[in-house]
Amino acid sequence: MSDVPANLVGSAAAVCSISSFAPQAYKIWKERDASAVSLKTYSLTVACFILWVIYGGLTSAWPVVLANACALIMATAVLVMKWRFRERP
């Protein structure tokens, strides 16, 4: 059986995972406000992507590493902006 359908689905999933953070990151950057973003949620999301990257590396699943490393960068950007644009008293 051909791996093409599985690779297409995997590639589409990777693109969706990576790009899903872009609207949130853009909104935070544009408004300089991250008050609506959950610190706990994005902290957990970043931790999960770190674990996926490690898993992919340990199993030599380089597409998993690449996709999750890109998603990690995007999620980390949101987390950093959450910290940078936090409300100050």
N, C-alpha and C positions, 0 to 999 in steps of 0.2 A: 504494500500500500504506500502511496505517496505521502511524504511529509509536508507537502505544500499546503494543504488545508490547515493543518495544525500550526504551521509557521505563520500563515496569514492571520489566524485567530490570535495567536500569541503576540504577533506584532501589533495588531489592532488593540489588544488589551494593554500592551505597554504604552502605546501612544495615548490612550485614554487615561491611564494612570498618571502619566507624566503631565499631560496637559490639564488634568482636572484641578491642579493647584493654581494655574495661571490666572483665572478670573479673581480668585481670592487675593492673590499676591498683588495683582494690578489695582484692585479696589483699595487695599490697604495703602499701597504706595501713593495712589492718587489722592486719597483723603487724609493721609497721615493719621489714621485712626484704626486701631486694631482691637478696640474694646469689645467688639462682638465675637472675636475669635476666642475659642476655648484653649487656654494654656495647657490644660491636662490632655485634651484631645490631640493637639499638635505635638506635644511631648511624646505621647504614646505612639503617634504615627511615625515620628522620626525614629523612635526606638525600634519599631517594627521594620522600617526600611533598612536600618543598620543590620538587624538580624537577617533579613533576606539577602543582603549583600554578602554577609559572612557565610550564610548557607550556600549561596551560589558559588562563592569562591572555594569552599570546602568540597563541593561536589563537582567542581569544574563546569558548572552550568553558566557559561559566560553571558548568554542572553539574559538570564535572571539577574546576574550581576549588573550588567549595563542598564537594563530597564529600571531596576530598583535604585541604582546609584543616581540616575537622572531624577527619579521621583524623590529620592532623599534630598537632593539639592533644592528642588522646588519646595518641599515641605519645610526644610530647614530655613529657606528664605522667609517663609511665612512666620515661622517661629521666631526668627531674629527680628523681624519687623514688629511682632507682638511685643517683644522686649524693648525695642528701640522707641516705639510710639506709645509706650504705656502711659497711662494717665499719671500725671504728677500732681501732688496736692498743692 
